[in-house]
């Protein structure tokens, strides 16, 4: 049976509980787990999260070096491409230049080397006058021209052309005069050239006297001629090496 002392202690405990704030009684610790500190201004410390064994750890990687490396390689790639393009162009240009040099039409300097063209025309005009003119009374210039202005197969060609004239020259006392009216250098290839020649030729026979001389002999024979000469430069002079009469 409770004693008066017990009643007194029970009343004191009830009075103490009645005097406590309601919030304090609601957050009184219950059980074994500790309650968070409810004091204002403080936040509960976060409990560290432990990773499970075997879980790979992802490391933050900085991709700036990779980007800088890519930017550094870009100019090198462009330089390599330009080198290949320039190399290809150089090869094409060299090949094209070789084709142009090998083309006979491109190698013709008749229209570009005016000084040499004029030289060839002048010497060819003089050579034609000497080689195709003949005077029975003075054969020296004709013979010297054949020895000094001809070379190669032109020597035999010239002899064949004048064979008939020379056979009758002494009897008919023939005088042949050849004058170049025009000429054109068709091609110049180094020390060789081809010249197209237009010439007037007159032939007069002085044989016979009085009635024995015909009217034709007095007037002479005039004719135009067209032929081509292939010339070659030897010791500063242009010599005739081929006479082309175009099949006539």
ABEGO torsion letter per residue (X at the ends): XBBAAAAAAAAAAAAAAAABBAAAAAABBBEABBBBBABBGBBBBBBBBBBBBGBBBBBBBBAAAAAAAAAAAAAAAAAAAAAAAAAAAAAAAAAAAAAAAABAAAABAAAABAAAAAAAAAAAAAAAAAAABBBAABAAAAAAAAAAABBEAAAAAAAAAAAAAAAAAAAAGBBBBBBBABBBBABBBEABBBBBBBBBBBBBBABEBEAABBAAAAAEBBBBBBBBBBBBBBGGBBBBABBBAGGX
